[in-house]
Structures are given as structure tokens and as C-alpha cells.
Amino acid sequence: MSRMSTWRKASASGESTDCVEVRAAGGLVEIRESDLPEVVVRTTPRKWAAFLRGVKAGEFDRYADSART
């Protein structure tokens, strides 16, 4: 039996139903959009950790800036 945790979202999203949710499931990390929960992306904990390090380091900021214009 694979072990699944509950879906989590950023506390800053409050009661919003339009956010990214994450959970651990069967040794993988699952990511989904709360407004489209049937689509789930799976990755390894190691790749997820690398992605989070990149986010915290500002590695993807240029993409967010271009999406706003």
C-alpha cells in the first residue's frame, strides 16, 4: 500500500481555490492546480527539492516578470 499525505498549499493563498497544491505519495511528490485537480504531475523528492532551491534563489523570476507584461 502506498502512503499518501494530504494536499497542501501555501498559507499565503488563504481561502483561494486557484492555487498550486503539493503532497507526498508513494515515494514521489505530486503537484496539481486546485482548480483542475484531476491533472497531477509527479516527480521525485530530489527533483522537487532542486526546483524549490531554484525558486528560492530567484532562478525563475524572469518568467514571472514576462508573464505579467
A tleap script that builds the chain and sets N, CA, C and O, in Angstrom:
source leaprc.protein.ff14SB
mol = sequence {
  NMET SER ARG MET SER THR TRP ARG LYS ALA
  SER ALA SER GLY GLU SER THR ASP CYS VAL
  GLU VAL ARG ALA ALA GLY GLY LEU VAL GLU
  ILE ARG GLU SER ASP LEU PRO GLU VAL VAL
  VAL ARG THR THR PRO ARG LYS TRP ALA ALA
  PHE LEU ARG GLY VAL LYS ALA GLY GLU PHE
  ASP ARG TYR ALA ASP SER ALA ARG CTHR
}
set mol.1.N position { 0.845 -1.178 0.000 }
set mol.1.CA position { 0.000 0.000 0.000 }
set mol.1.C position { 0.888 1.238 0.000 }
set mol.1.O position { 1.825 1.339 0.792 }
set mol.2.N position { 0.587 2.181 -0.893 }
set mol.2.CA position { 1.386 3.409 -0.925 }
set mol.2.C position { 0.808 4.416 0.062 }
set mol.2.O position { -0.403 4.490 0.271 }
set mol.3.N position { 1.688 5.170 0.647 }
set mol.3.CA position { 1.290 6.143 1.663 }
set mol.3.C position { 1.102 7.510 1.017 }
set mol.3.O position { 1.980 7.986 0.298 }
set mol.4.N position { -0.036 8.139 1.269 }
set mol.4.CA position { -0.307 9.462 0.718 }
set mol.4.C position { -0.571 10.441 1.843 }
set mol.4.O position { -1.241 10.126 2.826 }
set mol.5.N position { -0.034 11.629 1.676 }
set mol.5.CA position { -0.318 12.696 2.631 }
set mol.5.C position { -1.428 13.574 2.060 }
set mol.5.O position { -1.871 13.377 0.928 }
set mol.6.N position { -1.862 14.527 2.843 }
set mol.6.CA position { -2.913 15.442 2.386 }
set mol.6.C position { -2.330 16.481 1.444 }
set mol.6.O position { -1.152 16.828 1.530 }
set mol.7.N position { -3.172 16.972 0.545 }
set mol.7.CA position { -2.748 18.056 -0.341 }
set mol.7.C position { -2.499 19.297 0.502 }
set mol.7.O position { -3.279 19.613 1.400 }
set mol.8.N position { -1.406 20.002 0.208 }
set mol.8.CA position { -1.053 21.236 0.934 }
set mol.8.C position { -0.897 22.372 -0.064 }
set mol.8.O position { -0.535 22.158 -1.221 }
set mol.9.N position { -1.174 23.574 0.400 }
set mol.9.CA position { -0.966 24.765 -0.427 }
set mol.9.C position { -0.312 25.832 0.429 }
set mol.9.O position { -0.265 25.715 1.654 }
set mol.10.N position { 0.184 26.855 -0.206 }
set mol.10.CA position { 0.841 27.944 0.516 }
set mol.10.C position { -0.155 28.628 1.442 }
set mol.10.O position { -1.296 28.879 1.056 }
set mol.11.N position { 0.271 28.924 2.648 }
set mol.11.CA position { -0.615 29.602 3.594 }
set mol.11.C position { -1.017 30.984 3.080 }
set mol.11.O position { -2.079 31.495 3.435 }
set mol.12.N position { -0.174 31.585 2.251 }
set mol.12.CA position { -0.479 32.908 1.692 }
set mol.12.C position { -1.669 32.871 0.737 }
set mol.12.O position { -2.258 33.913 0.452 }
set mol.13.N position { -2.031 31.691 0.240 }
set mol.13.CA position { -3.157 31.601 -0.691 }
set mol.13.C position { -4.500 31.682 0.026 }
set mol.13.O position { -5.536 31.849 -0.619 }
set mol.14.N position { -4.493 31.565 1.347 }
set mol.14.CA position { -5.719 31.722 2.127 }
set mol.14.C position { -6.820 30.779 1.679 }
set mol.14.O position { -6.597 29.577 1.533 }
set mol.15.N position { -8.001 31.321 1.462 }
set mol.15.CA position { -9.153 30.516 1.042 }
set mol.15.C position { -9.264 30.407 -0.473 }
set mol.15.O position { -10.244 29.859 -0.977 }
set mol.16.N position { -8.298 30.908 -1.195 }
set mol.16.CA position { -8.336 30.874 -2.655 }
set mol.16.C position { -8.457 29.443 -3.162 }
set mol.16.O position { -7.864 28.521 -2.602 }
set mol.17.N position { -9.226 29.272 -4.219 }
set mol.17.CA position { -9.350 27.949 -4.840 }
set mol.17.C position { -8.546 27.880 -6.130 }
set mol.17.O position { -8.708 26.943 -6.911 }
set mol.18.N position { -7.694 28.847 -6.356 }
set mol.18.CA position { -6.870 28.899 -7.564 }
set mol.18.C position { -5.406 28.924 -7.136 }
set mol.18.O position { -4.767 29.976 -7.146 }
set mol.19.N position { -4.878 27.756 -6.761 }
set mol.19.CA position { -3.504 27.706 -6.276 }
set mol.19.C position { -2.878 26.348 -6.585 }
set mol.19.O position { -3.564 25.416 -7.005 }
set mol.20.N position { -1.591 26.252 -6.377 }
set mol.20.CA position { -0.862 25.005 -6.571 }
set mol.20.C position { -0.885 24.226 -5.260 }
set mol.20.O position { -0.671 24.789 -4.186 }
set mol.21.N position { -1.146 22.926 -5.363 }
set mol.21.CA position { -1.158 22.053 -4.191 }
set mol.21.C position { -0.104 20.961 -4.369 }
set mol.21.O position { 0.188 20.546 -5.490 }
set mol.22.N position { 0.459 20.505 -3.260 }
set mol.22.CA position { 1.539 19.515 -3.283 }
set mol.22.C position { 1.278 18.474 -2.206 }
set mol.22.O position { 0.726 18.783 -1.150 }
set mol.23.N position { 1.682 17.226 -2.486 }
set mol.23.CA position { 1.631 16.186 -1.454 }
set mol.23.C position { 2.660 15.098 -1.759 }
set mol.23.O position { 3.120 14.952 -2.891 }
set mol.24.N position { 3.004 14.348 -0.728 }
set mol.24.CA position { 3.861 13.173 -0.882 }
set mol.24.C position { 2.950 11.978 -1.132 }
set mol.24.O position { 1.919 11.825 -0.476 }
set mol.25.N position { 3.338 11.128 -2.088 }
set mol.25.CA position { 2.510 9.961 -2.413 }
set mol.25.C position { 3.384 8.838 -2.953 }
set mol.25.O position { 3.983 8.963 -4.021 }
set mol.26.N position { 3.450 7.752 -2.215 }
set mol.26.CA position { 4.167 6.580 -2.693 }
set mol.26.C position { 5.616 6.817 -3.056 }
set mol.26.O position { 6.108 6.256 -4.035 }
set mol.27.N position { 6.309 7.638 -2.285 }
set mol.27.CA position { 7.720 7.914 -2.551 }
set mol.27.C position { 7.961 8.992 -3.590 }
set mol.27.O position { 9.111 9.285 -3.919 }
set mol.28.N position { 6.893 9.590 -4.114 }
set mol.28.CA position { 7.009 10.673 -5.089 }
set mol.28.C position { 6.382 11.942 -4.525 }
set mol.28.O position { 5.758 11.925 -3.464 }
set mol.29.N position { 6.556 13.034 -5.248 }
set mol.29.CA position { 5.897 14.296 -4.925 }
set mol.29.C position { 4.881 14.542 -6.032 }
set mol.29.O position { 5.212 14.457 -7.214 }
set mol.30.N position { 3.642 14.848 -5.649 }
set mol.30.CA position { 2.591 15.145 -6.618 }
set mol.30.C position { 2.230 16.619 -6.527 }
set mol.30.O position { 2.138 17.186 -5.439 }
set mol.31.N position { 2.027 17.231 -7.694 }
set mol.31.CA position { 1.710 18.655 -7.782 }
set mol.31.C position { 0.474 18.798 -8.658 }
set mol.31.O position { 0.359 18.119 -9.678 }
set mol.32.N position { -0.453 19.673 -8.274 }
set mol.32.CA position { -1.649 19.909 -9.088 }
set mol.32.C position { -2.144 21.337 -8.890 }
set mol.32.O position { -1.776 22.008 -7.926 }
set mol.33.N position { -2.978 21.786 -9.809 }
set mol.33.CA position { -3.696 23.059 -9.688 }
set mol.33.C position { -4.999 22.762 -8.955 }
set mol.33.O position { -5.698 21.812 -9.308 }
set mol.34.N position { -5.331 23.541 -7.963 }
set mol.34.CA position { -6.542 23.267 -7.190 }
set mol.34.C position { -7.813 23.389 -8.026 }
set mol.34.O position { -8.808 22.726 -7.732 }
set mol.35.N position { -7.795 24.226 -9.064 }
set mol.35.CA position { -8.983 24.365 -9.899 }
set mol.35.C position { -9.034 23.334 -11.034 }
set mol.35.O position { -9.979 23.340 -11.823 }
set mol.36.N position { -8.035 22.452 -11.126 }
set mol.36.CA position { -8.015 21.367 -12.107 }
set mol.36.C position { -7.390 20.129 -11.443 }
set mol.36.O position { -6.348 19.649 -11.889 }
set mol.37.N position { -8.021 19.617 -10.385 }
set mol.37.CA position { -7.399 18.591 -9.541 }
set mol.37.C position { -7.171 17.239 -10.205 }
set mol.37.O position { -6.395 16.431 -9.694 }
set mol.38.N position { -7.824 16.976 -11.325 }
set mol.38.CA position { -7.638 15.678 -11.971 }
set mol.38.C position { -6.313 15.568 -12.730 }
set mol.38.O position { -5.907 14.466 -13.098 }
set mol.39.N position { -5.638 16.687 -12.965 }
set mol.39.CA position { -4.334 16.680 -13.635 }
set mol.39.C position { -3.246 16.765 -12.566 }
set mol.39.O position { -3.130 17.767 -11.860 }
set mol.40.N position { -2.455 15.702 -12.457 }
set mol.40.CA position { -1.428 15.621 -11.419 }
set mol.40.C position { -0.073 15.371 -12.072 }
set mol.40.O position { 0.066 14.477 -12.907 }
set mol.41.N position { 0.913 16.155 -11.691 }
set mol.41.CA position { 2.290 15.973 -12.149 }
set mol.41.C position { 3.055 15.300 -11.016 }
set mol.41.O position { 2.937 15.694 -9.856 }
set mol.42.N position { 3.839 14.284 -11.360 }
set mol.42.CA position { 4.620 13.558 -10.345 }
set mol.42.C position { 6.107 13.726 -10.615 }
set mol.42.O position { 6.546 13.758 -11.764 }
set mol.43.N position { 6.872 13.832 -9.535 }
set mol.43.CA position { 8.323 13.943 -9.644 }
set mol.43.C position { 8.961 13.293 -8.415 }
set mol.43.O position { 8.271 12.902 -7.474 }
set mol.44.N position { 10.264 13.187 -8.442 }
set mol.44.CA position { 10.970 12.612 -7.295 }
set mol.44.C position { 11.208 13.693 -6.237 }
set mol.44.O position { 11.249 14.879 -6.562 }
set mol.45.N position { 11.362 13.290 -4.990 }
set mol.45.CA position { 11.679 14.272 -3.947 }
set mol.45.C position { 12.964 15.045 -4.255 }
set mol.45.O position { 13.058 16.233 -3.947 }
set mol.46.N position { 13.935 14.392 -4.850 }
set mol.46.CA position { 15.200 15.063 -5.182 }
set mol.46.C position { 14.995 16.168 -6.229 }
set mol.46.O position { 15.531 17.267 -6.089 }
set mol.47.N position { 14.225 15.873 -7.266 }
set mol.47.CA position { 13.956 16.892 -8.295 }
set mol.47.C position { 13.091 18.018 -7.740 }
set mol.47.O position { 13.288 19.181 -8.092 }
set mol.48.N position { 12.139 17.685 -6.881 }
set mol.48.CA position { 11.296 18.708 -6.257 }
set mol.48.C position { 12.140 19.642 -5.394 }
set mol.48.O position { 11.955 20.859 -5.423 }
set mol.49.N position { 13.062 19.073 -4.629 }
set mol.49.CA position { 13.947 19.881 -3.782 }
set mol.49.C position { 14.817 20.801 -4.636 }
set mol.49.O position { 15.043 21.954 -4.269 }
set mol.50.N position { 15.305 20.300 -5.769 }
set mol.50.CA position { 16.113 21.128 -6.669 }
set mol.50.C position { 15.273 22.271 -7.236 }
set mol.50.O position { 15.753 23.399 -7.344 }
set mol.51.N position { 14.025 21.985 -7.598 }
set mol.51.CA position { 13.124 23.020 -8.097 }
set mol.51.C position { 12.893 24.092 -7.033 }
set mol.51.O position { 12.961 25.284 -7.330 }
set mol.52.N position { 12.622 23.676 -5.801 }
set mol.52.CA position { 12.399 24.644 -4.719 }
set mol.52.C position { 13.627 25.507 -4.463 }
set mol.52.O position { 13.502 26.706 -4.212 }
set mol.53.N position { 14.813 24.904 -4.525 }
set mol.53.CA position { 16.042 25.701 -4.367 }
set mol.53.C position { 16.128 26.756 -5.467 }
set mol.53.O position { 16.507 27.896 -5.201 }
set mol.54.N position { 15.781 26.386 -6.692 }
set mol.54.CA position { 15.799 27.334 -7.802 }
set mol.54.C position { 14.804 28.466 -7.609 }
set mol.54.O position { 15.111 29.624 -7.890 }
set mol.55.N position { 13.611 28.131 -7.128 }
set mol.55.CA position { 12.596 29.161 -6.861 }
set mol.55.C position { 13.098 30.136 -5.808 }
set mol.55.O position { 13.009 31.351 -5.984 }
set mol.56.N position { 13.626 29.599 -4.712 }
set mol.56.CA position { 14.120 30.449 -3.626 }
set mol.56.C position { 15.297 31.311 -4.056 }
set mol.56.O position { 15.493 32.405 -3.526 }
set mol.57.N position { 16.079 30.829 -5.010 }
set mol.57.CA position { 17.248 31.577 -5.494 }
set mol.57.C position { 16.875 32.584 -6.581 }
set mol.57.O position { 17.735 33.323 -7.059 }
set mol.58.N position { 15.600 32.619 -6.976 }
set mol.58.CA position { 15.167 33.570 -7.996 }
set mol.58.C position { 15.450 33.128 -9.415 }
set mol.58.O position { 15.390 33.933 -10.344 }
set mol.59.N position { 15.758 31.853 -9.590 }
set mol.59.CA position { 16.132 31.325 -10.896 }
set mol.59.C position { 15.029 31.472 -11.949 }
set mol.59.O position { 15.327 31.543 -13.141 }
set mol.60.N position { 13.777 31.517 -11.534 }
set mol.60.CA position { 12.659 31.560 -12.478 }
set mol.60.C position { 11.952 32.911 -12.508 }
set mol.60.O position { 10.922 33.053 -13.167 }
set mol.61.N position { 12.482 33.890 -11.813 }
set mol.61.CA position { 11.829 35.197 -11.722 }
set mol.61.C position { 11.596 35.841 -13.083 }
set mol.61.O position { 10.587 36.518 -13.282 }
set mol.62.N position { 12.501 35.640 -14.004 }
set mol.62.CA position { 12.349 36.274 -15.325 }
set mol.62.C position { 11.095 35.782 -16.039 }
set mol.62.O position { 10.507 36.525 -16.826 }
set mol.63.N position { 10.675 34.543 -15.779 }
set mol.63.CA position { 9.459 34.021 -16.405 }
set mol.63.C position { 8.220 34.665 -15.806 }
set mol.63.O position { 7.266 34.954 -16.529 }
set mol.64.N position { 8.217 34.890 -14.529 }
set mol.64.CA position { 7.087 35.553 -13.876 }
set mol.64.C position { 6.982 36.992 -14.352 }
set mol.64.O position { 5.881 37.487 -14.591 }
set mol.65.N position { 8.113 37.667 -14.491 }
set mol.65.CA position { 8.112 39.055 -14.957 }
set mol.65.C position { 7.563 39.161 -16.370 }
set mol.65.O position { 6.801 40.084 -16.659 }
set mol.66.N position { 7.927 38.244 -17.258 }
set mol.66.CA position { 7.456 38.312 -18.643 }
set mol.66.C position { 5.982 37.940 -18.743 }
set mol.66.O position { 5.306 38.396 -19.665 }
set mol.67.N position { 5.466 37.132 -17.833 }
set mol.67.CA position { 4.056 36.748 -17.850 }
set mol.67.C position { 3.160 37.905 -17.433 }
set mol.67.O position { 1.981 37.930 -17.786 }
set mol.68.N position { 3.697 38.856 -16.694 }
set mol.68.CA position { 2.902 39.995 -16.217 }
set mol.68.C position { 2.763 41.094 -17.258 }
set mol.68.O position { 1.893 41.957 -17.132 }
set mol.69.N position { 3.600 41.078 -18.277 }
set mol.69.CA position { 3.551 42.168 -19.266 }
set mol.69.C position { 2.724 41.824 -20.466 }
set mol.69.O position { 2.590 42.639 -21.378 }
savepdb mol mol.pdb
quit
